[in-house]
Amino acid sequence: METLAPRTKFLVVVTAGGRTNATPLLEIARILSDRGHVIEFATLEGQQVWTQDYPFISRIHILGPNQTAEAEEQAYLQMSRWKLGLNHSFTPIMEARKYLECSWETVYPSLSALVQDPARRPNFIIGDYLVDAVRDIKIEHDIPIAMHWPQMPTNMLPATYIPGAYGLQMEVLTSEHATLWQRLQNYLLGLRALPAYLRYRSWAREQRSRLGIYRSLPNRSKPDHLLLVNSFFGLEPAKDLPPNVIAVGPILSDTYPGLTPDLQSFTAKYKRILYISLGTHALVSDAALRRILHGATLALQTEQSIDGVIWSIRGMAMKQFNLAATAPAQECSISDLVSSANPHIYFCPFVPQRALLAHPSVSVFLTHAGASSTNEAIFHGIRSITIGVYFDQISNAMKLRDAGVSTLLDRDTFTPEQLCQAINEQLSDSTGAFAANCIRLQRIARIASRRKYLAADLIEEALADAEGRKVAGDGRAMHLETADMRMPVWKARNWDLWALGASIFLLGIGVVVAVPLASRMCL
């Protein structure tokens, strides 16, 4: 049976979002490499380190300079002001989007030059959802692509039972148990977002026009390429998908680093540990950090609650802490606490997260609900408390809550007492529902995690289709794209047939009324 030739060249492109955006794509690339294909990686300067655990990568292409640390910090501080609500501005959301897309002006020409060089041109590009330049390359240079999303794509694939724009919802994910007011709020969000969105679109057009590109990217309800979602139904609300959108997550490595000696020692001493990690880029205020510390301290002082805390915090996130302030409910400064003044609280800049989540002494995970942390918590079957900060973290927190494995706290309004109560409720689990749902979701996730091999299969399939269509030269569209995306809306939705049917119906009514009336007039 003829399949793709070995040594086919695949290019993985990731520019923004951090290592967690690159890892799922590199895990799929590992499978393609094992099948004999060539894998190259394209990114911004300084991000080559993301590939250090992937020795199969044959070449790294630098697409341009990276943002400075200062610009990155300011951007993520801006993102941390993200808030969905009828009384909140959408400007921080769109400003965050600008930051994540601002590298387009260097990435697009670099990627264009790469694919126009016969010696470097790839057969297929696998891109992260933040790299719009990959979609430009598909259009201009006829190279098939697959785009990776950490969740079901935002504001795409609408469903009547999902109110508002998917991924930008308030309070509810579906209309099933939503009130009329909640559903209305989600639809009103779109109207409130319109001014900020139009300003963003104007910025995007100006950015593209500076390079002589006056064509906008297609903005349709369904994609015209392969779209791989690093999530699964059970976490995501179930919905109908077109054939070229496939849930293939959670995409996780088969192996992961073990605990460090210090963590081994700490987890050996305590049996009910609260693990806190708000990620690298989710920056919350000093006030929120102190409320978290206060809530954890209250739980430590509660009988039959947690007996230890591990807090992973580093870099920009640690800078938000006022280290000179007195630690809540303790007789030392936060700086002293970070330096291990309290033997029950262990601060560290980095932890091997999967090893910690898998450890039996870790009972509760306080997380920002980032995509990787969400998938890892579910895969290892640990209950969580979520404090979402921005973008997909907000919806992930609701998904975990609705799946019955998490308690959701509002970033701006939660109190230390509420956090302590959430920890105690998670541990006591009086009905057993948290434990049962963690096991249920873990089993689903572990089965679904095998679909990373399906992702590799689909990439090979999409390439086989693209190569065959190019040889045939008959203008055939991608085999997984539904026909309605190539038709006018009136034809795709049969409006002309409905109009014809309505006309015939009205004509029939007219005949029924007119004939007796004409007969009486003749008499």
Secondary structure, DSSP 8 states (H G I E B T S, - for coil): -----TT-EEEEE--SS-HHHHHHHHHHHHHHHHTT-EEEEEE-TT-GGGGTT-TTEEEEEE-S----HHHHHHHHHHHTT---STTS-SHHHHHHHHHHHTTHHHHHHHHHHHHHSTTT--SEEEEETT-HHHHHHHHHH---EEEEESSS-TT-S--TTS-SSTT--SS-SSSTT--HHHHHHHHHHHHHHHHHHHHHHHHHHHHHHTTT--------SS-SSEEEES--BTTB------TTEEE------S------HHHHHHHHH-SSEEEEE-TTT----HHHHHHHHHHHHHHHTSTTS--EEEEE--HHHHHTS-TTSB-TTSSSBHHHHHTTSSTTEEEES---HHHHHTSTTEEEEEE---HHHHHHHHHTT-EEEE---STHHHHHHHHHHHTTSEEE--TTT--HHHHHHHHHHHHH-TTSHHHHHHHHHHHHHHHHTTHHHHHHHHHHHHHHHHHHHHHH-S----TTS-GGGGS-HHHHTTHHHHHHHHHHHHHHHHHHHHHHHHHHHH-
